[in-house]
């Protein structure tokens, strides 16, 4: 990409965030620090100002964004009816798939134990209306229907 006139003097990381809206500033800074961003063919720094007409190259690997799959994991079910399922999430279990945790999550277990979950949390977090941190155990209420 080439830096336009209206971006003269803007920090490199801020410029890239403005033209790569799918990347957060911290992701952009990581790419810069890992040498995956080049300005005029050279490695760059996050805080360096860009200049009109400079060529900037960014090597971005498209993330794999898998849809969660059912897994036969143990799931302590405390209560279940037509609308909700209440489970006891163990400490150490991630609630939904995320970077570094594509499997072994509560969502993977729920998809195995329940035929249908609400779409309320989206395709990657079906039925999830709240969450607990990985290291926290506790009760979670999961929606089985949207209504």
C-alpha positions in Angstrom: 0.0 0.0 0.0 1.1 3.6 -0.6 0.7 6.3 2.1 -1.7 9.0 0.9 -1.2 12.7 1.4 -3.6 13.0 4.3 -1.6 10.5 6.4 1.7 12.3 6.3 3.3 12.3 9.7 0.9 9.8 11.3 2.5 7.0 13.4 2.9 3.8 11.5 0.8 1.7 13.9 -2.0 4.2 13.8 -1.9 4.5 10.0 -2.1 0.7 9.7 -5.0 0.5 12.1 -6.9 3.0 9.9 -6.3 1.0 6.7 -6.6 -2.5 8.2 -9.8 -2.3 10.3 -9.8 -6.0 11.0 -6.6 -5.7 13.0 -6.4 -4.2 16.4 -3.6 -1.8 17.3 -1.9 -4.4 19.5 -2.0 -6.9 16.6 -0.5 -4.3 14.3 2.2 -3.6 16.8 2.9 -7.3 17.2 3.3 -7.6 13.4 5.7 -4.6 13.4 7.8 -6.1 16.2 7.9 -9.4 14.5 9.3 -7.8 11.3 6.2 -8.5 9.2 5.8 -4.8 8.3 8.2 -3.1 6.0 8.3 0.6 5.0 10.2 1.2 1.8 11.5 -2.3 2.0 13.0 -2.0 5.5 11.8 -3.2 8.9 9.9 -0.6 10.7 9.0 0.7 14.2 5.5 1.3 15.5 6.2 5.0 16.4 7.9 6.0 13.2 5.9 8.6 11.2 4.8 7.6 7.7 5.5 9.8 4.7 3.4 10.5 1.7 4.2 8.1 -1.1 6.0 5.5 1.0 5.3 1.9 0.1 4.3 -0.2 3.1 4.1 -4.0 3.0 2.3 -6.0 5.7 2.5 -9.8 5.9 -0.8 -10.8 7.5 -1.6 -14.5 7.8 -5.3 -15.0 7.6 -6.5 -16.5 10.9 -8.2 -19.9 10.9 -11.6 -19.3 12.4 -13.1 -22.7 12.9 -16.7 -23.3 13.9 -16.7 -25.2 17.2 -17.2 -29.0 16.9 -18.9 -31.3 19.4 -16.5 -33.1 21.7 -17.4 -35.8 24.2 -16.0 -34.0 27.2 -17.3 -34.4 30.8 -19.9 -31.8 31.6 -21.4 -31.5 35.1 -25.1 -30.6 34.2 -26.8 -29.1 37.3 -30.2 -28.4 35.6 -31.7 -28.6 32.2 -35.1 -27.7 30.7 -36.5 -26.7 27.3 -35.0 -23.2 27.5 -31.7 -23.4 29.4 -28.9 -25.7 30.6 -27.1 -25.0 33.8 -23.6 -26.4 34.1 -20.7 -26.3 36.6 -17.7 -25.1 34.6 -14.5 -26.5 36.0 -11.5 -24.3 36.6 -9.0 -24.6 33.7 -11.7 -25.0 31.0 -12.0 -22.2 28.5 -15.7 -21.2 27.8 -15.5 -20.7 24.1 -12.9 -21.3 21.3 -10.3 -18.6 20.9 -6.7 -18.2 19.8 -4.8 -21.1 21.3 -7.9 -22.9 22.4 -9.7 -24.3 19.4 -10.9 -27.4 21.3 -11.6 -28.7 24.8 -13.9 -25.8 25.6 -17.2 -25.6 27.4 -18.9 -24.8 24.0 -17.3 -28.0 22.5 -18.7 -30.0 25.4 -22.2 -28.3 25.2 -22.4 -29.1 21.5 -21.9 -32.8 22.3 -24.4 -32.9 25.1 -27.2 -30.7 23.7 -28.9 -31.1 20.4 -29.7 -27.4 19.8 -28.2 -24.2 21.3 -29.4 -20.6 20.9 -27.7 -18.5 18.3 -27.5 -15.7 20.8 -23.7 -15.9 21.2 -23.1 -16.3 17.5 -21.7 -19.2 15.6 -18.5 -19.5 17.8 -20.3 -19.0 21.1 -23.7 -20.7 20.8 -25.9 -20.1 23.8 -23.3 -18.3 25.8 -24.8 -15.3 27.5 -22.0 -14.8 30.1 -18.6 -16.3 30.7 -16.1 -17.2 33.4 -12.4 -16.9 33.1 -10.4 -20.0 32.3 -9.1 -20.3 35.9 -12.5 -19.8 37.5 -15.0 -22.5 38.3 -18.6 -21.8 38.7 -22.2 -22.1 37.5 -23.0 -21.1 33.9 -26.5 -20.7 32.5 -26.6 -21.4 28.7 -29.5 -20.5 26.4 -31.0 -23.3 24.4 -33.3 -21.0 22.4 -33.3 -17.4 21.2 -36.7 -16.5 22.6 
